[in-house]
Amino acid sequence: MKRFPSIKKNIDFRTVYEKGKSKANRSLVMYILYKEENKKKPCCRIGISTSKKIGNSVVRHHMARLLRETFRLHRAEVQRCCDIVVVVRAAAVGQSFHEIERSYLHLLQLHGLTEKHESVSING
């Protein structure tokens, strides 16, 4: 089984925060850092940041699982190699999977990583 392509090292998170571009909506903040294709490393990786402000560990891990699944389902739609860091906002707590997915896809569109879907539109 292949490993899930995630960002784990603090230096990688800091690089994306400092050199990447950010967009946000009501539920999530997404930082994107474009990179060159590398045969050894996965093309797209995701890092998820959930603060203690949004809830206890059960809530934080639930949000991280929802975002990992959304990333897994829509990884093929991303048209460029990049590192993605998603910061969960307090407004996302209690939202369904489909609401989180819609927020995630909205931010990908704002960054220009996917083609527009008619069903994805969020105010934020």
A tleap script that builds the chain and sets N, CA, C and O, in Angstrom:
source leaprc.protein.ff14SB
mol = sequence {
  NMET LYS ARG PHE PRO SER ILE LYS LYS ASN
  ILE ASP PHE ARG THR VAL TYR GLU LYS GLY
  LYS SER LYS ALA ASN ARG SER LEU VAL MET
  TYR ILE LEU TYR LYS GLU GLU ASN LYS LYS
  LYS PRO CYS CYS ARG ILE GLY ILE SER THR
  SER LYS LYS ILE GLY ASN SER VAL VAL ARG
  HIE HIE MET ALA ARG LEU LEU ARG GLU THR
  PHE ARG LEU HIE ARG ALA GLU VAL GLN ARG
  CYS CYS ASP ILE VAL VAL VAL VAL ARG ALA
  ALA ALA VAL GLY GLN SER PHE HIE GLU ILE
  GLU ARG SER TYR LEU HIE LEU LEU GLN LEU
  HIE GLY LEU THR GLU LYS HIE GLU SER VAL
  SER ILE ASN CGLY
}
set mol.1.N position { 0.841 -1.187 0.000 }
set mol.1.CA position { 0.000 0.000 0.000 }
set mol.1.C position { 0.884 1.248 0.000 }
set mol.1.O position { 1.851 1.330 0.758 }
set mol.2.N position { 0.552 2.207 -0.844 }
set mol.2.CA position { 1.331 3.434 -0.930 }
set mol.2.C position { 1.024 4.344 0.247 }
set mol.2.O position { -0.078 4.333 0.795 }
set mol.3.N position { 2.012 5.126 0.619 }
set mol.3.CA position { 1.822 6.082 1.710 }
set mol.3.C position { 0.998 7.266 1.239 }
set mol.3.O position { 1.028 7.641 0.067 }
set mol.4.N position { 0.265 7.846 2.174 }
set mol.4.CA position { -0.533 9.023 1.855 }
set mol.4.C position { 0.407 10.215 1.702 }
set mol.4.O position { 1.265 10.425 2.559 }
set mol.5.N position { 0.269 11.001 0.635 }
set mol.5.CA position { 1.200 12.108 0.380 }
set mol.5.C position { 0.910 13.322 1.268 }
set mol.5.O position { 0.152 14.216 0.891 }
set mol.6.N position { 1.520 13.334 2.444 }
set mol.6.CA position { 1.244 14.432 3.372 }
set mol.6.C position { 2.526 15.176 3.739 }
set mol.6.O position { 3.637 14.659 3.622 }
set mol.7.N position { 2.319 16.407 4.185 }
set mol.7.CA position { 3.418 17.231 4.682 }
set mol.7.C position { 3.483 17.004 6.177 }
set mol.7.O position { 2.485 17.185 6.875 }
set mol.8.N position { 4.636 16.613 6.678 }
set mol.8.CA position { 4.765 16.302 8.101 }
set mol.8.C position { 5.797 17.169 8.816 }
set mol.8.O position { 5.664 17.435 10.011 }
set mol.9.N position { 6.811 17.605 8.102 }
set mol.9.CA position { 7.908 18.333 8.752 }
set mol.9.C position { 7.571 19.806 8.927 }
set mol.9.O position { 6.963 20.428 8.056 }
set mol.10.N position { 7.971 20.342 10.056 }
set mol.10.CA position { 7.722 21.745 10.384 }
set mol.10.C position { 8.344 22.669 9.340 }
set mol.10.O position { 7.744 23.680 8.975 }
set mol.11.N position { 9.522 22.337 8.865 }
set mol.11.CA position { 10.187 23.176 7.864 }
set mol.11.C position { 9.389 23.239 6.570 }
set mol.11.O position { 9.349 24.283 5.918 }
set mol.12.N position { 8.750 22.126 6.189 }
set mol.12.CA position { 7.915 22.123 4.987 }
set mol.12.C position { 6.682 23.005 5.172 }
set mol.12.O position { 6.301 23.741 4.261 }
set mol.13.N position { 6.056 22.931 6.356 }
set mol.13.CA position { 4.916 23.803 6.650 }
set mol.13.C position { 5.344 25.271 6.586 }
set mol.13.O position { 4.673 26.088 5.956 }
set mol.14.N position { 6.448 25.600 7.232 }
set mol.14.CA position { 6.905 26.991 7.248 }
set mol.14.C position { 7.233 27.500 5.850 }
set mol.14.O position { 6.956 28.656 5.532 }
set mol.15.N position { 7.817 26.651 5.016 }
set mol.15.CA position { 8.131 27.049 3.644 }
set mol.15.C position { 6.863 27.397 2.878 }
set mol.15.O position { 6.824 28.393 2.156 }
set mol.16.N position { 5.828 26.581 3.034 }
set mol.16.CA position { 4.565 26.851 2.339 }
set mol.16.C position { 3.935 28.142 2.872 }
set mol.16.O position { 3.427 28.947 2.092 }
set mol.17.N position { 3.964 28.348 4.197 }
set mol.17.CA position { 3.408 29.572 4.780 }
set mol.17.C position { 4.144 30.819 4.269 }
set mol.17.O position { 3.515 31.821 3.931 }
set mol.18.N position { 5.471 30.748 4.217 }
set mol.18.CA position { 6.268 31.926 3.885 }
set mol.18.C position { 6.313 32.220 2.380 }
set mol.18.O position { 6.240 33.381 1.976 }
set mol.19.N position { 6.431 31.188 1.558 }
set mol.19.CA position { 6.623 31.400 0.126 }
set mol.19.C position { 5.368 31.174 -0.699 }
set mol.19.O position { 5.324 31.555 -1.868 }
set mol.20.N position { 4.339 30.556 -0.107 }
set mol.20.CA position { 3.135 30.225 -0.852 }
set mol.20.C position { 2.126 31.360 -0.878 }
set mol.20.O position { 2.313 32.395 -0.238 }
set mol.21.N position { 1.067 31.151 -1.618 }
set mol.21.CA position { -0.033 32.109 -1.711 }
set mol.21.C position { -1.197 31.566 -0.901 }
set mol.21.O position { -1.382 30.353 -0.809 }
set mol.22.N position { -1.992 32.474 -0.305 }
set mol.22.CA position { -3.112 32.016 0.505 }
set mol.22.C position { -4.424 32.599 0.017 }
set mol.22.O position { -4.490 33.727 -0.471 }
set mol.23.N position { -5.446 31.808 0.164 }
set mol.23.CA position { -6.830 32.213 -0.091 }
set mol.23.C position { -7.652 31.635 1.050 }
set mol.23.O position { -7.274 30.633 1.657 }
set mol.24.N position { -8.779 32.276 1.336 }
set mol.24.CA position { -9.581 31.812 2.469 }
set mol.24.C position { -11.062 31.954 2.168 }
set mol.24.O position { -11.473 32.764 1.337 }
set mol.25.N position { -11.841 31.162 2.852 }
set mol.25.CA position { -13.280 31.349 2.904 }
set mol.25.C position { -13.696 31.201 4.367 }
set mol.25.O position { -12.844 31.210 5.256 }
set mol.26.N position { -14.965 31.068 4.615 }
set mol.26.CA position { -15.452 31.062 5.989 }
set mol.26.C position { -14.928 29.875 6.796 }
set mol.26.O position { -14.713 29.999 8.002 }
set mol.27.N position { -14.721 28.739 6.157 }
set mol.27.CA position { -14.379 27.507 6.852 }
set mol.27.C position { -12.893 27.167 6.865 }
set mol.27.O position { -12.392 26.587 7.829 }
set mol.28.N position { -12.189 27.527 5.792 }
set mol.28.CA position { -10.811 27.072 5.624 }
set mol.28.C position { -9.920 28.191 5.100 }
set mol.28.O position { -10.383 29.146 4.477 }
set mol.29.N position { -8.631 28.042 5.372 }
set mol.29.CA position { -7.599 28.875 4.754 }
set mol.29.C position { -6.679 27.904 4.021 }
set mol.29.O position { -6.259 26.896 4.589 }
set mol.30.N position { -6.365 28.206 2.761 }
set mol.30.CA position { -5.535 27.301 1.971 }
set mol.30.C position { -4.300 28.041 1.467 }
set mol.30.O position { -4.400 29.087 0.825 }
set mol.31.N position { -3.136 27.474 1.774 }
set mol.31.CA position { -1.861 27.976 1.278 }
set mol.31.C position { -1.377 27.017 0.202 }
set mol.31.O position { -1.432 25.799 0.376 }
set mol.32.N position { -0.903 27.568 -0.912 }
set mol.32.CA position { -0.417 26.753 -2.034 }
set mol.32.C position { 1.003 27.196 -2.378 }
set mol.32.O position { 1.275 28.389 -2.520 }
set mol.33.N position { 1.895 26.232 -2.508 }
set mol.33.CA position { 3.243 26.486 -2.991 }
set mol.33.C position { 3.482 25.566 -4.181 }
set mol.33.O position { 3.518 24.345 -4.035 }
set mol.34.N position { 3.645 26.168 -5.368 }
set mol.34.CA position { 3.876 25.385 -6.575 }
set mol.34.C position { 5.292 24.843 -6.563 }
set mol.34.O position { 6.208 25.491 -6.057 }
set mol.35.N position { 5.472 23.657 -7.119 }
set mol.35.CA position { 6.800 23.039 -7.149 }
set mol.35.C position { 6.988 22.300 -8.460 }
set mol.35.O position { 6.034 22.055 -9.198 }
set mol.36.N position { 8.221 21.954 -8.732 }
set mol.36.CA position { 8.553 21.203 -9.933 }
set mol.36.C position { 8.203 19.733 -9.722 }
set mol.36.O position { 8.253 19.230 -8.600 }
set mol.37.N position { 7.853 19.056 -10.798 }
set mol.37.CA position { 7.573 17.621 -10.708 }
set mol.37.C position { 8.854 16.886 -10.360 }
set mol.37.O position { 9.925 17.177 -10.892 }
set mol.38.N position { 8.719 15.926 -9.453 }
set mol.38.CA position { 9.854 15.142 -9.010 }
set mol.38.C position { 9.413 13.682 -9.002 }
set mol.38.O position { 8.386 13.347 -8.412 }
set mol.39.N position { 10.174 12.824 -9.645 }
set mol.39.CA position { 9.790 11.417 -9.746 }
set mol.39.C position { 9.794 10.720 -8.386 }
set mol.39.O position { 9.004 9.802 -8.161 }
set mol.40.N position { 10.674 11.146 -7.481 }
set mol.40.CA position { 10.791 10.474 -6.186 }
set mol.40.C position { 9.718 10.902 -5.202 }
set mol.40.O position { 9.266 10.099 -4.386 }
set mol.41.N position { 9.307 12.160 -5.272 }
set mol.41.CA position { 8.305 12.666 -4.335 }
set mol.41.C position { 6.948 12.746 -5.011 }
set mol.41.O position { 6.870 12.922 -6.227 }
set mol.42.N position { 5.867 12.617 -4.226 }
set mol.42.CA position { 4.527 12.759 -4.819 }
set mol.42.C position { 4.330 14.158 -5.389 }
set mol.42.O position { 4.902 15.128 -4.891 }
set mol.43.N position { 3.521 14.251 -6.429 }
set mol.43.CA position { 3.302 15.527 -7.097 }
set mol.43.C position { 2.564 16.507 -6.186 }
set mol.43.O position { 2.985 17.655 -6.045 }
set mol.44.N position { 1.495 16.075 -5.583 }
set mol.44.CA position { 0.716 16.934 -4.686 }
set mol.44.C position { 0.747 16.357 -3.282 }
set mol.44.O position { 0.505 15.167 -3.080 }
set mol.45.N position { 1.047 17.212 -2.318 }
set mol.45.CA position { 1.009 16.789 -0.921 }
set mol.45.C position { 0.107 17.747 -0.155 }
set mol.45.O position { -0.071 18.896 -0.559 }
set mol.46.N position { -0.463 17.272 0.953 }
set mol.46.CA position { -1.327 18.111 1.772 }
set mol.46.C position { -0.838 18.086 3.217 }
set mol.46.O position { -0.396 17.061 3.736 }
set mol.47.N position { -0.935 19.251 3.841 }
set mol.47.CA position { -0.690 19.382 5.261 }
set mol.47.C position { -1.922 20.016 5.877 }
set mol.47.O position { -2.488 20.954 5.316 }
set mol.48.N position { -2.335 19.515 7.019 }
set mol.48.CA position { -3.557 20.016 7.655 }
set mol.48.C position { -3.196 20.547 9.029 }
set mol.48.O position { -2.540 19.875 9.826 }
set mol.49.N position { -3.640 21.774 9.288 }
set mol.49.CA position { -3.380 22.414 10.570 }
set mol.49.C position { -4.703 22.672 11.276 }
set mol.49.O position { -5.572 23.372 10.755 }
set mol.50.N position { -4.847 22.099 12.467 }
set mol.50.CA position { -6.050 22.319 13.268 }
set mol.50.C position { -5.617 22.805 14.641 }
set mol.50.O position { -4.885 22.109 15.345 }
set mol.51.N position { -6.050 23.959 15.014 }
set mol.51.CA position { -5.668 24.576 16.274 }
set mol.51.C position { -6.507 24.022 17.423 }
set mol.51.O position { -7.604 23.506 17.209 }
set mol.52.N position { -5.989 24.130 18.624 }
set mol.52.CA position { -6.757 23.731 19.799 }
set mol.52.C position { -7.964 24.629 20.008 }
set mol.52.O position { -8.873 24.287 20.764 }
set mol.53.N position { -7.976 25.770 19.343 }
set mol.53.CA position { -9.108 26.694 19.463 }
set mol.53.C position { -10.391 26.107 18.885 }
set mol.53.O position { -11.486 26.495 19.293 }
set mol.54.N position { -10.269 25.174 17.934 }
set mol.54.CA position { -11.481 24.658 17.308 }
set mol.54.C position { -12.102 23.505 18.083 }
set mol.54.O position { -13.236 23.120 17.796 }
set mol.55.N position { -11.401 22.950 19.043 }
set mol.55.CA position { -12.004 21.882 19.846 }
set mol.55.C position { -10.976 20.906 20.379 }
set mol.55.O position { -9.768 21.088 20.225 }
set mol.56.N position { -11.493 19.861 21.012 }
set mol.56.CA position { -10.598 18.851 21.594 }
set mol.56.C position { -10.027 17.951 20.491 }
set mol.56.O position { -10.308 18.152 19.310 }
set mol.57.N position { -9.233 16.971 20.886 }
set mol.57.CA position { -8.536 16.152 19.893 }
set mol.57.C position { -9.493 15.357 19.013 }
set mol.57.O position { -9.193 15.103 17.847 }
set mol.58.N position { -10.630 14.967 19.552 }
set mol.58.CA position { -11.602 14.229 18.745 }
set mol.58.C position { -12.106 15.102 17.596 }
set mol.58.O position { -12.187 14.647 16.456 }
set mol.59.N position { -12.441 16.340 17.896 }
set mol.59.CA position { -12.934 17.277 16.881 }
set mol.59.C position { -11.834 17.582 15.866 }
set mol.59.O position { -12.084 17.578 14.661 }
set mol.60.N position { -10.618 17.847 16.347 }
set mol.60.CA position { -9.513 18.172 15.448 }
set mol.60.C position { -9.202 17.019 14.497 }
set mol.60.O position { -8.993 17.240 13.304 }
set mol.61.N position { -9.168 15.799 15.012 }
set mol.61.CA position { -8.874 14.648 14.159 }
set mol.61.C position { -10.014 14.359 13.189 }
set mol.61.O position { -9.772 13.903 12.072 }
set mol.62.N position { -11.242 14.616 13.596 }
set mol.62.CA position { -12.376 14.440 12.689 }
set mol.62.C position { -12.257 15.394 11.503 }
set mol.62.O position { -12.466 14.995 10.357 }
set mol.63.N position { -11.922 16.647 11.778 }
set mol.63.CA position { -11.758 17.628 10.701 }
set mol.63.C position { -10.608 17.224 9.776 }
set mol.63.O position { -10.718 17.352 8.557 }
set mol.64.N position { -9.515 16.741 10.349 }
set mol.64.CA position { -8.370 16.313 9.539 }
set mol.64.C position { -8.744 15.125 8.652 }
set mol.64.O position { -8.329 15.066 7.494 }
set mol.65.N position { -9.517 14.188 9.175 }
set mol.65.CA position { -9.946 13.040 8.371 }
set mol.65.C position { -10.831 13.470 7.208 }
set mol.65.O position { -10.694 12.965 6.094 }
set mol.66.N position { -11.750 14.418 7.476 }
set mol.66.CA position { -12.615 14.918 6.404 }
set mol.66.C position { -11.791 15.563 5.291 }
set mol.66.O position { -12.048 15.335 4.109 }
set mol.67.N position { -10.806 16.364 5.672 }
set mol.67.CA position { -9.973 17.037 4.669 }
set mol.67.C position { -9.079 16.061 3.910 }
set mol.67.O position { -8.882 16.220 2.706 }
set mol.68.N position { -8.538 15.061 4.591 }
set mol.68.CA position { -7.714 14.063 3.903 }
set mol.68.C position { -8.535 13.297 2.871 }
set mol.68.O position { -8.061 13.030 1.767 }
set mol.69.N position { -9.767 12.946 3.234 }
set mol.69.CA position { -10.625 12.231 2.295 }
set mol.69.C position { -10.983 13.116 1.103 }
set mol.69.O position { -10.990 12.651 -0.037 }
set mol.70.N position { -11.276 14.379 1.362 }
set mol.70.CA position { -11.573 15.310 0.274 }
set mol.70.C position { -10.374 15.441 -0.657 }
set mol.70.O position { -10.532 15.426 -1.878 }
set mol.71.N position { -9.190 15.567 -0.096 }
set mol.71.CA position { -7.968 15.644 -0.898 }
set mol.71.C position { -7.801 14.379 -1.741 }
set mol.71.O position { -7.481 14.457 -2.927 }
set mol.72.N position { -8.019 13.225 -1.130 }
set mol.72.CA position { -7.858 11.950 -1.829 }
set mol.72.C position { -8.826 11.840 -3.011 }
set mol.72.O position { -8.447 11.390 -4.093 }
set mol.73.N position { -10.072 12.251 -2.795 }
set mol.73.CA position { -11.082 12.140 -3.843 }
set mol.73.C position { -10.831 13.088 -5.019 }
set mol.73.O position { -11.164 12.765 -6.159 }
set mol.74.N position { -10.248 14.247 -4.745 }
set mol.74.CA position { -10.103 15.276 -5.779 }
set mol.74.C position { -8.655 15.522 -6.197 }
set mol.74.O position { -8.375 16.512 -6.874 }
set mol.75.N position { -7.737 14.651 -5.812 }
set mol.75.CA position { -6.330 14.834 -6.147 }
set mol.75.C position { -6.100 14.829 -7.650 }
set mol.75.O position { -5.244 15.565 -8.140 }
set mol.76.N position { -6.843 14.018 -8.390 }
set mol.76.CA position { -6.665 13.921 -9.833 }
set mol.76.C position { -7.095 15.196 -10.558 }
set mol.76.O position { -6.644 15.444 -11.677 }
set mol.77.N position { -7.955 16.006 -9.945 }
set mol.77.CA position { -8.433 17.235 -10.577 }
set mol.77.C position { -7.414 18.368 -10.516 }
set mol.77.O position { -7.490 19.313 -11.301 }
set mol.78.N position { -6.468 18.280 -9.596 }
set mol.78.CA position { -5.463 19.336 -9.450 }
set mol.78.C position { -4.529 19.277 -10.639 }
set mol.78.O position { -3.963 18.228 -10.945 }
set mol.79.N position { -4.370 20.410 -11.309 }
set mol.79.CA position { -3.682 20.432 -12.585 }
set mol.79.C position { -2.194 20.761 -12.510 }
set mol.79.O position { -1.506 20.712 -13.530 }
set mol.80.N position { -1.686 21.093 -11.334 }
set mol.80.CA position { -0.265 21.428 -11.194 }
set mol.80.C position { 0.308 20.755 -9.958 }
set mol.80.O position { -0.428 20.410 -9.034 }
set mol.81.N position { 1.618 20.569 -9.943 }
set mol.81.CA position { 2.295 20.033 -8.761 }
set mol.81.C position { 2.390 21.123 -7.703 }
set mol.81.O position { 2.820 22.240 -7.989 }
set mol.82.N position { 1.992 20.797 -6.491 }
set mol.82.CA position { 2.025 21.802 -5.438 }
set mol.82.C position { 1.960 21.150 -4.067 }
set mol.82.O position { 1.558 19.995 -3.923 }
set mol.83.N position { 2.365 21.918 -3.068 }
set mol.83.CA position { 2.147 21.563 -1.676 }
set mol.83.C position { 0.984 22.402 -1.191 }
set mol.83.O position { 0.950 23.613 -1.412 }
set mol.84.N position { 0.035 21.767 -0.533 }
set mol.84.CA position { -1.162 22.438 -0.039 }
set mol.84.C position { -1.179 22.332 1.470 }
set mol.84.O position { -1.043 21.240 2.022 }
set mol.85.N position { -1.346 23.465 2.143 }
set mol.85.CA position { -1.565 23.469 3.595 }
set mol.85.C position { -2.934 24.070 3.841 }
set mol.85.O position { -3.230 25.177 3.391 }
set mol.86.N position { -3.770 23.328 4.563 }
set mol.86.CA position { -5.125 23.777 4.871 }
set mol.86.C position { -5.215 24.030 6.365 }
set mol.86.O position { -4.891 23.162 7.176 }
set mol.87.N position { -5.661 25.232 6.721 }
set mol.87.CA position { -5.880 25.595 8.116 }
set mol.87.C position { -7.386 25.598 8.344 }
set mol.87.O position { -8.133 26.259 7.623 }
set mol.88.N position { -7.821 24.855 9.351 }
set mol.88.CA position { -9.247 24.743 9.651 }
set mol.88.C position { -9.648 25.894 10.557 }
set mol.88.O position { -9.005 26.142 11.577 }
set mol.89.N position { -10.707 26.593 10.188 }
set mol.89.CA position { -11.246 27.670 11.010 }
set mol.89.C position { -12.350 27.136 11.917 }
set mol.89.O position { -12.914 26.072 11.661 }
set mol.90.N position { -12.648 27.867 12.962 }
set mol.90.CA position { -13.656 27.437 13.935 }
set mol.90.C position { -15.032 27.278 13.294 }
set mol.90.O position { -15.832 26.467 13.762 }
set mol.91.N position { -15.323 28.025 12.247 }
set mol.91.CA position { -16.625 27.934 11.576 }
set mol.91.C position { -16.835 26.579 10.908 }
set mol.91.O position { -17.973 26.207 10.622 }
set mol.92.N position { -15.768 25.844 10.656 }
set mol.92.CA position { -15.888 24.542 9.988 }
set mol.92.C position { -16.371 23.446 10.922 }
set mol.92.O position { -16.871 22.417 10.467 }
set mol.93.N position { -16.228 23.655 12.211 }
set mol.93.CA position { -16.628 22.628 13.176 }
set mol.93.C position { -18.133 22.407 13.091 }
set mol.93.O position { -18.920 23.352 13.127 }
set mol.94.N position { -18.513 21.145 12.979 }
set mol.94.CA position { -19.925 20.799 12.899 }
set mol.94.C position { -20.472 20.744 11.487 }
set mol.94.O position { -21.621 20.350 11.285 }
set mol.95.N position { -19.671 21.132 10.509 }
set mol.95.CA position { -20.134 21.061 9.128 }
set mol.95.C position { -20.056 19.621 8.627 }
set mol.95.O position { -19.253 18.823 9.111 }
set mol.96.N position { -20.892 19.308 7.663 }
set mol.96.CA position { -20.900 17.964 7.086 }
set mol.96.C position { -19.721 17.803 6.124 }
set mol.96.O position { -19.037 18.768 5.781 }
set mol.97.N position { -19.507 16.562 5.704 }
set mol.97.CA position { -18.442 16.279 4.756 }
set mol.97.C position { -18.637 17.067 3.466 }
set mol.97.O position { -17.675 17.593 2.907 }
set mol.98.N position { -19.873 17.150 2.995 }
set mol.98.CA position { -20.137 17.835 1.728 }
set mol.98.C position { -19.884 19.335 1.831 }
set mol.98.O position { -19.458 19.951 0.854 }
set mol.99.N position { -20.132 19.929 2.979 }
set mol.99.CA position { -19.841 21.355 3.164 }
set mol.99.C position { -18.340 21.609 3.184 }
set mol.99.O position { -17.863 22.581 2.600 }
set mol.100.N position { -17.599 20.736 3.855 }
set mol.100.CA position { -16.140 20.851 3.886 }
set mol.100.C position { -15.582 20.646 2.479 }
set mol.100.O position { -14.690 21.376 2.045 }
set mol.101.N position { -16.108 19.655 1.776 }
set mol.101.CA position { -15.673 19.383 0.407 }
set mol.101.C position { -15.927 20.587 -0.496 }
set mol.101.O position { -15.076 20.942 -1.311 }
set mol.102.N position { -17.084 21.211 -0.356 }
set mol.102.CA position { -17.428 22.384 -1.168 }
set mol.102.C position { -16.472 23.544 -0.857 }
set mol.102.O position { -16.039 24.246 -1.771 }
set mol.103.N position { -16.142 23.747 0.414 }
set mol.103.CA position { -15.187 24.800 0.788 }
set mol.103.C position { -13.812 24.532 0.199 }
set mol.103.O position { -13.161 25.441 -0.316 }
set mol.104.N position { -13.377 23.289 0.274 }
set mol.104.CA position { -12.073 22.891 -0.259 }
set mol.104.C position { -12.009 23.134 -1.768 }
set mol.104.O position { -11.044 23.714 -2.266 }
set mol.105.N position { -13.040 22.688 -2.494 }
set mol.105.CA position { -13.067 22.868 -3.946 }
set mol.105.C position { -13.147 24.343 -4.332 }
set mol.105.O position { -12.568 24.759 -5.336 }
set mol.106.N position { -13.860 25.126 -3.537 }
set mol.106.CA position { -13.945 26.565 -3.779 }
set mol.106.C position { -12.561 27.202 -3.700 }
set mol.106.O position { -12.207 28.035 -4.534 }
set mol.107.N position { -11.781 26.810 -2.697 }
set mol.107.CA position { -10.436 27.369 -2.552 }
set mol.107.C position { -9.508 26.895 -3.671 }
set mol.107.O position { -8.664 27.661 -4.136 }
set mol.108.N position { -9.655 25.650 -4.104 }
set mol.108.CA position { -8.859 25.189 -5.247 }
set mol.108.C position { -9.165 26.020 -6.489 }
set mol.108.O position { -8.264 26.341 -7.264 }
set mol.109.N position { -10.428 26.364 -6.673 }
set mol.109.CA position { -10.809 27.208 -7.813 }
set mol.109.C position { -10.211 28.601 -7.691 }
set mol.109.O position { -9.723 29.157 -8.675 }
set mol.110.N position { -10.246 29.167 -6.492 }
set mol.110.CA position { -9.674 30.503 -6.293 }
set mol.110.C position { -8.187 30.524 -6.615 }
set mol.110.O position { -7.674 31.520 -7.126 }
set mol.111.N position { -7.496 29.436 -6.321 }
set mol.111.CA position { -6.068 29.327 -6.631 }
set mol.111.C position { -5.828 28.979 -8.092 }
set mol.111.O position { -4.688 29.013 -8.557 }
set mol.112.N position { -6.883 28.646 -8.820 }
set mol.112.CA position { -6.745 28.303 -10.230 }
set mol.112.C position { -6.210 26.908 -10.468 }
set mol.112.O position { -5.608 26.651 -11.511 }
set mol.113.N position { -6.415 26.003 -9.532 }
set mol.113.CA position { -5.901 24.646 -9.663 }
set mol.113.C position { -6.882 23.679 -10.312 }
set mol.113.O position { -6.483 22.611 -10.775 }
set mol.114.N position { -8.157 24.039 -10.351 }
set mol.114.CA position { -9.149 23.175 -10.976 }
set mol.114.C position { -10.023 24.006 -11.896 }
set mol.114.O position { -10.027 25.236 -11.838 }
set mol.115.N position { -10.749 23.320 -12.733 }
set mol.115.CA position { -11.708 24.004 -13.584 }
set mol.115.C position { -12.952 24.293 -12.762 }
set mol.115.O position { -13.218 23.613 -11.771 }
set mol.116.N position { -13.709 25.294 -13.168 }
set mol.116.CA position { -14.890 25.675 -12.406 }
set mol.116.C position { -15.971 24.617 -12.521 }
set mol.116.O position { -16.248 24.078 -13.592 }
set mol.117.N position { -16.574 24.343 -11.363 }
set mol.117.CA position { -17.747 23.477 -11.292 }
set mol.117.C position { -18.930 24.377 -10.984 }
set mol.117.O position { -18.822 25.288 -10.163 }
set mol.118.N position { -20.036 24.133 -11.622 }
set mol.118.CA position { -21.206 24.984 -11.394 }
set mol.118.C position { -21.757 24.833 -9.990 }
set mol.118.O position { -22.306 25.787 -9.439 }
set mol.119.N position { -21.619 23.644 -9.395 }
set mol.119.CA position { -22.216 23.407 -8.091 }
set mol.119.C position { -21.397 24.010 -6.943 }
set mol.119.O position { -21.877 24.072 -5.811 }
set mol.120.N position { -20.173 24.451 -7.225 }
set mol.120.CA position { -19.317 24.958 -6.173 }
set mol.120.C position { -19.361 26.469 -6.151 }
set mol.120.O position { -18.816 27.131 -7.034 }
set mol.121.N position { -20.010 27.008 -5.143 }
set mol.121.CA position { -19.980 28.440 -4.922 }
set mol.121.C position { -20.253 28.689 -3.450 }
set mol.121.O position { -21.236 28.210 -2.884 }
set mol.122.N position { -19.353 29.454 -2.847 }
set mol.122.CA position { -19.448 29.716 -1.422 }
set mol.122.C position { -19.169 31.179 -1.186 }
set mol.122.O position { -18.287 31.759 -1.820 }
set mol.123.N position { -19.893 31.766 -0.300 }
set mol.123.CA position { -19.606 33.154 0.089 }
set mol.123.C position { -18.666 33.109 1.266 }
set mol.123.O position { -18.884 32.350 2.210 }
set mol.124.N position { -17.632 33.904 1.224 }
set mol.124.CA position { -16.749 33.880 2.367 }
set mol.124.C position { -15.580 34.684 2.216 }
set mol.124.O position { -14.750 34.745 3.124 }
savepdb mol mol.pdb
quit
